[in-house]
Amino acid sequence: MKFKITVFFIAFILIFGFVFYYFVEIKKETIPPKIPNPNWETLKQNPMLLKSGQSHFMIRCAKCHGYNAKGSSMAPNLTDNIWIYSNSYDGILSIISDGAPSQKMLGWAKKLKPEDLYALTLYVRSLSEKKEASSSKDH
């Protein structure tokens, strides 16, 4: 009888420990950290951030969005004025940080520093701003 109680107690402790670990540690890892929204007007004044964003894009995003950012069968064109989500800086930052599960895009908040996420956001937004500027000149 003591043996059964001991085995039951050990099994209970192991199961409880696993459940606790899962909900405390593993679940914590699946929630991306909240990235604060910066002052975009100030950040846009720094040309090095745009260059850094371009580098991050080529390393992390170009495989899906294309090296010219015109999209592919896996990811949308980022150079036009058609946005699946928001085209605001904060909206773009949110998608880059958290991902877009419905589009099978992973978020980068766990892998990149906030400054790198800001740089990538500035670069992605600049891709369509070039198109907006040229289309406004045409009219």
C-alpha positions in Angstrom: 0.0 0.0 0.0 2.8 2.4 0.8 4.4 1.6 -2.5 1.2 2.6 -4.4 0.9 5.8 -2.5 4.5 6.7 -3.1 4.2 6.0 -6.9 1.0 7.9 -7.0 2.6 10.9 -5.2 5.6 10.9 -7.5 3.4 10.7 -10.6 1.3 13.6 -9.2 4.4 15.7 -8.6 5.8 15.0 -12.1 2.5 15.8 -13.8 1.9 18.9 -11.7 5.5 20.0 -12.4 5.1 19.5 -16.2 1.8 21.4 -16.3 3.3 24.2 -14.2 6.4 24.4 -16.4 4.2 24.4 -19.6 1.9 27.2 -18.5 4.6 29.3 -16.9 7.6 28.8 -19.1 6.6 27.6 -22.5 3.5 29.8 -22.8 5.7 32.8 -21.8 7.9 32.0 -24.8 5.0 32.0 -27.2 3.9 35.6 -26.3 6.1 38.1 -28.1 7.4 40.9 -26.1 5.6 44.2 -26.5 7.7 46.6 -28.5 7.1 50.3 -27.7 6.1 52.6 -30.5 8.8 55.2 -31.1 8.7 58.7 -32.4 8.7 57.9 -36.2 9.4 61.5 -37.2 12.6 61.5 -35.2 13.7 58.1 -36.5 13.1 59.0 -40.1 15.8 61.7 -39.8 18.5 59.0 -39.4 19.6 57.7 -42.8 21.6 54.9 -41.1 18.4 53.3 -39.8 17.1 53.0 -43.3 20.3 51.4 -44.5 20.2 49.0 -41.5 16.6 48.2 -42.3 17.5 47.4 -45.9 20.2 45.0 -44.6 17.7 43.3 -42.3 15.2 43.0 -45.1 17.7 41.3 -47.4 18.7 38.8 -44.7 15.3 38.1 -43.2 12.5 39.1 -45.6 13.7 38.9 -49.2 13.4 35.1 -49.3 9.6 35.5 -49.2 9.0 39.1 -50.4 11.6 39.0 -53.1 14.9 40.9 -53.2 13.2 43.7 -55.1 10.3 43.5 -52.5 7.8 43.0 -55.3 6.4 39.9 -53.7 6.1 36.2 -54.6 3.7 33.3 -54.3 4.5 33.3 -50.6 4.3 37.0 -49.6 2.8 40.2 -51.0 4.4 43.0 -52.9 5.7 45.8 -50.5 6.4 48.4 -53.2 2.8 49.1 -54.2 0.1 51.0 -52.3 -2.0 47.9 -51.6 -1.6 46.8 -48.0 -3.2 43.7 -46.5 -2.9 45.3 -43.1 -2.1 48.9 -42.0 0.4 51.0 -43.9 1.1 53.2 -40.9 4.5 52.9 -39.2 2.9 51.4 -36.0 0.9 49.0 -38.1 3.9 47.8 -40.0 5.9 47.5 -36.8 3.2 45.4 -35.3 3.2 42.9 -38.3 7.0 42.7 -38.4 7.1 42.2 -34.6 4.2 39.8 -34.1 3.8 38.3 -37.5 0.7 37.6 -39.5 -0.3 34.0 -38.8 -3.1 34.0 -41.4 -0.4 34.9 -44.0 2.1 32.4 -42.5 4.5 35.2 -41.6 6.5 34.8 -38.4 7.1 37.7 -36.1 10.6 39.0 -35.3 10.1 40.5 -31.9 11.9 37.6 -30.1 14.9 37.6 -32.5 15.6 41.3 -33.2 16.2 44.3 -30.9 13.7 47.1 -31.0 16.1 49.3 -32.9 16.4 46.7 -35.6 12.6 46.3 -35.8 12.3 50.1 -36.2 14.9 50.1 -38.9 13.1 47.3 -40.8 9.8 49.1 -40.4 11.3 52.3 -41.8 12.7 50.5 -44.8 9.5 48.5 -45.6 7.4 51.8 -45.4 9.9 53.6 -47.6 9.4 51.0 -50.4 5.8 52.1 -50.9 6.5 55.8 -50.3 8.8 55.8 -53.4 5.8 54.5 -55.4 3.5 57.1 -53.8 5.9 59.9 -54.6 6.2 58.9 -58.3 2.5 58.4 -58.7 1.8 61.9 -57.3 4.2 63.4 -59.8 2.4 61.7 -62.6 -0.9 63.5 -61.8 
